[in-house]
Amino acid sequence: MIVSPLWRGKSYAVLGLARSGAATVRALLAGGAAVTAWDSDAAKREALSSPSPRLRGEGESATGGTFGTPGQPLSPTLSPKGERETLVFADPETIDLSGFDALVVSPGVPLNRHPVAAKARAAGVPIIGDIELFAQARPALPPHKVVGVTGTNGKSTTVSLIDHILQTAGVPSRLGGNIGLPILEQEPLLEGGVYVLELSSYQIDLTQSLDCDIAVLLNITPDHLDRYDGFDAYAASKARLFAMQSPAHEAIIGIGDTPSALIARSLSARAEHLTKIAPGVCMDQSRWPSLQGPHNAQNALAAIAVAQALGVPEAAIDAALQSFVGLAHRMERVRVLRGVTYINDSKATNPESTAPALAAFGRVHWIVGGKAKADDLDACAPHFGHVVRAYTIGQAGPRFAEILQGRVPVEQSGDLATAVAAAARNAQSGDTVLLSPACASFDQFRDFEDRGEQFRRAVAALA
């Protein structure tokens, strides 16, 4: 677990007790802080207040403290390091926040409209997230480097590839942030290690002092606009990753879109510490089976630039690119049946992220639709020539069918199972059946992972 001596004796309110929130509470308590925690889900409160065999030692509670009735203060006890630990459950909306050193919130809390955010600001209490706590803990950790990657699309693939390259080269690394195990939950690296962080705009909004040794921006396209005062404000959130950096640290920026190019231009004074990744770079991706398509060319170029900046040998980089297996629901090859390849790209939740998937294959049976983030498919239009037939699903199905009518053959399938069955009937050897919905999943599925898993099942059931 990663902790900071700066937290000792301070008081924090923590809102949201899912994985990162629960890890935050445990880390703060281990660091000697007093914590008032809350989640509207009673089960999450109970899980945090119950002893955990994985975390406790003989005769210890999950946090090293004692437990009582949610909503009641717990008796302070001494941690193994001698700090007093206190955990209280109370809704920060109903208590006086003025005595707290910070309010730590989940990235899912909308700061632009949640009442607790306005209440904290009125009380002069900083609003932070677990990444800021990690930044505060860095001075006490063994010497290390931090790579931070942001962007609308491609973050998870890129950080996973960077981590894979480092592991292949024998460099100790930890992968965290918006992916995998919460960073505060992980064991600190030994000297010379590298923390690789996927950073959403929400996480950057909650961070003030993260000075990445290498900061990466992949792209900026319209997304999450319900959380921002327009697209420019969303882009400005991404740009803050570089504003927090020391000027001598490395910035790597994809310049395939105007907002990203403008951010790169604003950093031109960094000279040799600024690397720009131009779109359309011709690369031989034939030896990288899990890195197909122009978007993965950009992801690979960003990861290569990071690895080179960290001094990873070229041979290790090449070997890692070839052995990388990719991520679930991101251009994931599910099955090849009678010469037809089935690809699960459920993570493509907007047209900009679907466009490169369409570009990656010559003859595509495209399953598209869900809860739309945009009212058009303009970003995908340059690749309609690759589409043999489209199958629309979900809330956006009728609208997307209207857009596609006359441009590509289209069927209104309605649901995913119907679309898979129809695509399987129509596809010929050499074709690709591609689930790349260009939409959120919440109209018919729990999340994009649920959608991808149901696609896998439907494909597995094909005779």
Legacy VTK file of the C-alpha trace (Angstrom):
# vtk DataFile Version 3.0
C-alpha trace
ASCII
DATASET POLYDATA
POINTS 463 float
0.000 0.000 0.000
1.226 3.495 -0.858
0.997 6.057 1.964
2.375 9.500 2.731
3.663 10.924 6.025
1.934 14.159 4.976
-1.442 12.624 5.864
-0.575 11.952 9.490
-2.850 13.811 11.871
-5.010 15.255 9.074
-8.715 14.766 8.507
-10.291 13.704 5.191
-13.816 13.186 3.923
-14.076 10.456 1.282
-17.138 10.250 -0.984
-17.591 7.075 -3.041
-16.444 3.685 -1.755
-16.027 1.607 -4.880
-12.576 0.175 -5.552
-10.560 3.392 -5.662
-12.538 4.973 -2.825
-12.131 1.971 -0.557
-8.405 1.854 -1.360
-8.170 5.559 -0.545
-9.746 5.057 2.871
-7.377 2.218 3.708
-4.330 4.182 2.578
-5.295 7.312 4.488
-5.895 5.327 7.661
-2.576 3.531 7.240
-0.956 6.960 6.860
-2.354 8.132 10.190
-5.259 10.262 8.951
-8.784 10.467 10.354
-11.367 9.583 7.720
-15.068 10.273 7.369
-16.290 8.025 4.558
-19.569 7.689 2.701
-21.286 5.863 -0.123
-25.029 5.792 -0.753
-24.692 2.020 -1.218
-24.926 0.512 2.262
-23.233 -2.666 1.027
-20.085 -0.703 0.158
-20.057 0.911 3.592
-20.508 -2.483 5.219
-17.748 -4.036 3.092
-15.319 -1.347 4.200
-16.267 -1.648 7.866
-16.007 -5.455 7.929
-12.760 -7.299 8.661
-11.077 -8.560 5.481
-8.973 -11.728 5.675
-6.907 -10.472 2.749
-5.948 -7.267 4.557
-5.836 -8.058 8.256
-3.179 -9.794 10.245
-3.776 -11.964 13.306
-6.097 -10.062 15.628
-6.274 -6.992 13.397
-9.159 -5.326 11.589
-9.094 -4.444 7.900
-7.773 -0.947 8.610
-5.951 -1.569 11.850
-8.800 0.209 13.651
-11.989 -0.984 15.266
-15.429 -1.211 13.752
-18.876 -0.219 14.884
-22.250 0.820 13.579
-22.119 2.798 10.303
-22.714 6.472 11.055
-21.076 6.213 14.484
-17.467 7.204 15.180
-15.057 4.365 15.762
-12.596 4.294 18.630
-9.115 5.472 17.604
-6.436 2.783 17.798
-2.729 2.680 17.066
-1.474 1.408 13.708
1.750 -0.652 13.558
3.579 2.670 12.998
1.989 4.249 16.035
-0.451 6.587 14.286
-3.977 7.008 15.609
-6.577 5.719 13.172
-10.205 6.770 13.060
-12.924 5.826 10.609
-16.398 7.393 10.715
-19.292 6.911 8.305
-21.249 10.093 7.524
-22.646 11.732 4.399
-20.494 14.809 3.595
-23.622 16.566 2.322
-25.029 16.537 5.868
-21.978 17.510 7.935
-19.799 20.585 8.407
-16.838 20.275 6.030
-14.895 23.263 7.303
-12.653 21.192 9.567
-11.426 18.819 6.872
-8.083 19.071 5.100
-9.601 17.771 1.848
-12.657 16.129 0.324
-11.591 13.075 -1.680
-14.169 12.103 -4.294
-14.557 9.377 -6.869
-13.947 10.504 -10.471
-17.575 9.581 -11.087
-18.822 12.477 -8.944
-19.824 15.307 -11.347
-18.084 18.339 -9.888
-20.102 20.697 -12.089
-23.434 19.783 -10.510
-23.017 17.679 -7.360
-24.059 19.697 -4.264
-21.151 18.406 -2.180
-18.685 20.070 -4.553
-20.298 23.481 -4.050
-20.406 22.870 -0.307
-16.697 22.025 -0.164
-15.761 25.074 -2.215
-17.829 27.304 0.055
-15.978 25.878 3.055
-12.609 26.387 1.399
-11.897 22.650 1.389
-9.817 21.298 -1.541
-11.519 18.639 -3.679
-9.051 15.954 -4.753
-8.870 12.349 -5.921
-6.687 9.328 -5.303
-4.191 10.381 -7.999
-3.483 13.591 -6.081
-2.917 11.516 -2.944
-0.474 9.376 -4.927
1.298 12.560 -6.055
1.584 13.641 -2.424
3.063 10.266 -1.500
5.755 10.321 -4.195
8.519 12.093 -2.212
8.498 9.296 0.371
8.716 6.517 -2.248
11.975 5.039 -3.559
13.292 6.992 -6.586
11.033 6.236 -9.555
9.412 7.687 -12.659
5.763 8.298 -13.526
4.215 8.042 -16.972
0.757 9.635 -17.282
-1.396 8.971 -20.354
-4.590 10.809 -21.230
-6.770 11.276 -24.303
-10.325 10.608 -25.360
-9.526 7.268 -27.004
-6.756 4.690 -26.761
-5.625 5.275 -23.180
-6.092 1.737 -21.878
-4.361 0.098 -24.834
-1.459 2.537 -24.676
-0.778 2.245 -20.938
-1.087 -1.540 -21.129
1.375 -1.611 -24.024
3.821 0.658 -22.164
3.584 -1.593 -19.108
4.094 -4.681 -21.304
7.186 -3.133 -22.918
8.654 -2.335 -19.505
7.935 -5.827 -18.183
9.480 -7.358 -21.313
12.584 -5.226 -20.769
12.812 -6.256 -17.111
11.941 -2.802 -15.778
9.780 -2.943 -12.608
6.438 -1.241 -13.238
2.981 -0.697 -11.805
-0.127 -0.087 -13.934
-2.897 1.967 -12.355
-5.101 5.031 -12.437
-8.192 4.463 -14.537
-7.266 0.819 -15.098
-6.626 -2.216 -12.941
-5.922 -2.140 -9.209
-6.191 1.318 -7.581
-2.741 2.855 -7.407
-2.856 3.446 -3.628
-3.649 -0.257 -3.118
-0.440 -1.363 -4.817
2.889 -2.077 -3.204
5.518 0.627 -3.771
8.131 -0.115 -6.410
11.778 -0.509 -5.597
14.241 2.112 -6.806
14.218 2.541 -10.577
10.608 1.451 -11.087
8.008 3.127 -13.307
4.371 3.879 -12.418
2.214 3.902 -15.566
-1.073 5.768 -15.035
-4.131 5.960 -17.259
-5.695 9.355 -16.498
-9.203 10.385 -17.457
-10.132 14.053 -17.603
-12.145 13.478 -14.413
-9.025 12.275 -12.603
-6.968 15.190 -13.898
-9.657 17.570 -12.611
-9.079 16.135 -9.125
-5.283 16.417 -9.285
-3.127 19.453 -8.558
0.479 18.314 -8.130
1.174 15.275 -10.322
4.452 16.071 -12.082
4.744 13.250 -14.634
8.237 12.457 -15.834
6.541 11.618 -19.131
3.066 12.938 -19.988
1.192 11.650 -23.035
-1.854 13.077 -24.828
-3.223 10.779 -27.528
-6.166 12.762 -28.905
-9.124 14.964 -27.972
-12.559 14.459 -29.492
-16.012 15.379 -28.124
-16.882 13.262 -25.096
-18.170 13.699 -21.537
-19.523 17.129 -22.444
-22.214 16.830 -19.776
-19.422 17.368 -17.244
-17.918 20.466 -18.867
-18.902 23.936 -19.991
-18.358 23.057 -23.656
-15.698 21.247 -25.657
-13.008 23.858 -24.987
-13.324 23.249 -21.246
-12.966 19.489 -21.807
-9.801 20.079 -23.861
-8.461 22.413 -21.169
-8.878 19.617 -18.634
-6.601 17.398 -20.711
-4.070 20.209 -21.074
-3.682 20.452 -17.284
-1.612 17.255 -17.331
1.171 19.280 -18.960
0.595 22.373 -16.828
1.433 20.280 -13.758
4.719 19.109 -15.327
8.185 20.516 -14.809
9.226 22.064 -18.171
12.231 19.743 -18.436
10.067 16.641 -18.301
8.906 14.867 -21.441
5.668 15.662 -23.283
4.402 13.346 -26.038
1.360 14.545 -27.988
-0.611 13.157 -30.912
-1.401 16.068 -33.227
-4.087 14.436 -35.357
-6.818 16.767 -34.064
-6.884 20.532 -33.681
-7.186 20.790 -29.864
-4.231 18.431 -29.330
-2.174 20.244 -31.971
-2.881 23.562 -30.223
-1.726 22.124 -26.896
1.466 20.894 -28.562
2.013 24.338 -30.076
1.612 25.940 -26.646
4.463 23.741 -25.392
6.862 24.520 -28.260
9.316 26.160 -25.844
10.088 22.710 -24.467
11.996 21.970 -27.704
13.681 18.571 -27.407
11.407 17.643 -24.499
8.343 17.727 -26.774
7.552 14.830 -29.138
4.740 15.201 -31.664
3.052 12.160 -33.189
1.645 13.034 -36.593
-1.337 11.154 -38.039
-1.033 8.783 -40.983
2.514 7.616 -40.292
3.172 4.573 -42.485
4.102 1.608 -40.286
4.469 -2.120 -40.774
1.946 -3.475 -38.261
1.860 -6.958 -39.781
4.023 -8.372 -36.976
1.778 -6.883 -34.257
-1.394 -9.014 -34.341
-3.084 -7.117 -31.498
-2.205 -3.654 -32.784
-4.069 -3.336 -36.060
-5.614 -0.208 -37.540
-4.486 3.432 -37.689
-5.544 4.151 -34.109
-3.284 1.368 -32.847
-0.474 2.727 -34.999
-0.767 5.954 -32.999
-1.024 4.041 -29.717
2.096 2.063 -30.623
4.029 5.196 -31.629
3.175 6.828 -28.302
4.269 3.740 -26.360
7.489 3.489 -28.376
8.266 7.165 -27.666
7.699 6.603 -23.944
9.902 3.507 -23.917
12.681 5.317 -25.777
12.503 8.225 -23.343
12.909 5.705 -20.507
15.948 4.162 -22.199
14.392 0.796 -23.069
16.503 -1.076 -25.670
15.012 -1.253 -29.182
15.169 -5.054 -29.186
12.943 -5.213 -26.097
10.511 -2.739 -27.660
10.254 -4.817 -30.843
9.745 -8.055 -28.916
7.012 -6.488 -26.771
5.111 -5.099 -29.755
4.993 -8.580 -31.253
3.963 -10.362 -28.040
1.356 -7.838 -26.831
-2.021 -9.611 -26.630
-4.245 -6.540 -26.433
-7.168 -5.817 -24.135
-10.627 -7.260 -23.833
-13.324 -5.338 -25.732
-10.768 -3.307 -27.692
-10.316 -4.737 -31.182
-10.405 -8.163 -29.524
-10.365 -11.104 -31.916
-13.064 -13.408 -30.535
-13.270 -16.153 -33.122
-12.630 -17.148 -36.728
-15.465 -19.295 -38.080
-15.551 -20.507 -41.692
-13.079 -17.814 -42.648
-15.077 -14.994 -40.988
-13.301 -13.066 -38.216
-15.370 -11.761 -35.289
-13.992 -8.649 -33.557
-15.207 -7.278 -30.199
-14.602 -3.532 -30.079
-17.297 -2.782 -27.504
-15.113 -0.118 -25.855
-15.614 2.087 -28.935
-18.307 4.280 -27.400
-18.167 7.233 -29.810
-17.850 7.616 -33.594
-14.258 8.864 -33.347
-13.144 5.631 -31.693
-15.101 3.471 -34.146
-13.666 5.137 -37.263
-10.188 3.557 -37.042
-11.730 0.138 -36.406
-13.640 0.419 -39.675
-10.416 1.497 -41.372
-8.563 -1.578 -40.124
-10.525 -4.171 -42.145
-11.365 -4.469 -45.833
-14.865 -6.002 -45.754
-16.839 -5.252 -42.611
-20.225 -6.336 -41.301
-20.674 -3.503 -38.818
-22.798 -3.771 -35.659
-23.468 -0.193 -34.547
-25.742 1.592 -32.094
-26.636 1.988 -28.440
-27.023 5.142 -26.377
-25.668 7.810 -28.713
-23.108 10.382 -27.612
-23.468 12.180 -30.955
-26.276 12.624 -33.439
-24.156 11.717 -36.466
-21.567 9.258 -37.748
-19.490 11.824 -39.609
-16.205 10.587 -38.156
-16.898 7.127 -39.584
-17.995 8.313 -43.036
-14.532 8.186 -44.691
-14.513 4.419 -44.099
-18.053 3.548 -45.218
-16.484 1.986 -48.314
-15.248 -0.848 -46.083
-18.759 -1.642 -44.842
-20.451 -4.561 -46.613
-23.545 -4.192 -44.442
-24.471 -2.399 -41.212
-26.723 -3.767 -38.448
-28.136 -1.138 -36.101
-29.075 -1.791 -32.470
-30.313 0.079 -29.417
-31.782 3.546 -28.950
-29.694 5.029 -31.750
-30.592 2.213 -34.154
-33.390 3.994 -36.079
-31.438 7.253 -36.322
-28.244 5.526 -37.467
-30.173 3.431 -40.001
-31.541 6.692 -41.431
-28.035 8.166 -41.635
-26.623 5.062 -43.336
-29.510 4.503 -45.746
-28.322 4.923 -49.333
-24.675 4.968 -48.274
-24.270 1.342 -47.142
-26.704 -1.596 -47.004
-28.316 -1.478 -43.569
-30.613 -3.603 -41.392
-32.371 -2.454 -38.216
-31.591 -5.457 -35.989
-32.723 -3.879 -32.734
-30.672 -6.028 -30.382
-27.204 -7.535 -30.349
-28.172 -11.206 -30.659
-30.253 -10.500 -33.757
-27.429 -8.473 -35.279
-24.832 -11.209 -34.704
-27.082 -13.860 -36.233
-27.811 -11.709 -39.295
-24.159 -10.797 -39.799
-23.140 -14.462 -39.534
-25.670 -15.388 -42.231
-24.450 -12.700 -44.616
-20.680 -12.800 -44.066
-18.388 -14.631 -46.463
-14.913 -16.059 -45.937
-12.456 -13.163 -45.594
-15.076 -10.798 -44.109
-15.009 -9.328 -40.605
-17.998 -9.067 -38.273
-17.207 -6.016 -36.162
-18.965 -4.902 -32.988
-17.827 -1.282 -32.800
-20.978 0.496 -31.618
-19.912 4.176 -31.639
-22.281 4.523 -28.661
-22.488 4.063 -24.922
-24.006 0.793 -23.745
-26.403 1.843 -21.008
-29.612 1.517 -23.019
-29.425 -2.293 -23.239
-26.420 -3.354 -21.139
-24.851 -2.814 -17.727
-21.690 -1.356 -19.321
-19.453 -1.802 -22.342
-17.911 -4.904 -20.778
-21.328 -6.528 -20.430
-22.031 -5.664 -24.073
-18.733 -7.177 -25.180
-19.295 -10.308 -23.114
-22.740 -10.818 -24.632
-21.192 -10.444 -28.087
-18.660 -13.130 -27.192
-21.435 -15.454 -26.068
-23.491 -14.866 -29.196
-20.471 -15.570 -31.389
-19.531 -18.677 -29.392
-23.066 -20.011 -29.900
-22.786 -19.833 -33.704
-22.749 -23.275 -35.261
LINES 1 464
463 0 1 2 3 4 5 6 7 8 9 10 11 12 13 14 15 16 17 18 19 20 21 22 23 24 25 26 27 28 29 30 31 32 33 34 35 36 37 38 39 40 41 42 43 44 45 46 47 48 49 50 51 52 53 54 55 56 57 58 59 60 61 62 63 64 65 66 67 68 69 70 71 72 73 74 75 76 77 78 79 80 81 82 83 84 85 86 87 88 89 90 91 92 93 94 95 96 97 98 99 100 101 102 103 104 105 106 107 108 109 110 111 112 113 114 115 116 117 118 119 120 121 122 123 124 125 126 127 128 129 130 131 132 133 134 135 136 137 138 139 140 141 142 143 144 145 146 147 148 149 150 151 152 153 154 155 156 157 158 159 160 161 162 163 164 165 166 167 168 169 170 171 172 173 174 175 176 177 178 179 180 181 182 183 184 185 186 187 188 189 190 191 192 193 194 195 196 197 198 199 200 201 202 203 204 205 206 207 208 209 210 211 212 213 214 215 216 217 218 219 220 221 222 223 224 225 226 227 228 229 230 231 232 233 234 235 236 237 238 239 240 241 242 243 244 245 246 247 248 249 250 251 252 253 254 255 256 257 258 259 260 261 262 263 264 265 266 267 268 269 270 271 272 273 274 275 276 277 278 279 280 281 282 283 284 285 286 287 288 289 290 291 292 293 294 295 296 297 298 299 300 301 302 303 304 305 306 307 308 309 310 311 312 313 314 315 316 317 318 319 320 321 322 323 324 325 326 327 328 329 330 331 332 333 334 335 336 337 338 339 340 341 342 343 344 345 346 347 348 349 350 351 352 353 354 355 356 357 358 359 360 361 362 363 364 365 366 367 368 369 370 371 372 373 374 375 376 377 378 379 380 381 382 383 384 385 386 387 388 389 390 391 392 393 394 395 396 397 398 399 400 401 402 403 404 405 406 407 408 409 410 411 412 413 414 415 416 417 418 419 420 421 422 423 424 425 426 427 428 429 430 431 432 433 434 435 436 437 438 439 440 441 442 443 444 445 446 447 448 449 450 451 452 453 454 455 456 457 458 459 460 461 462
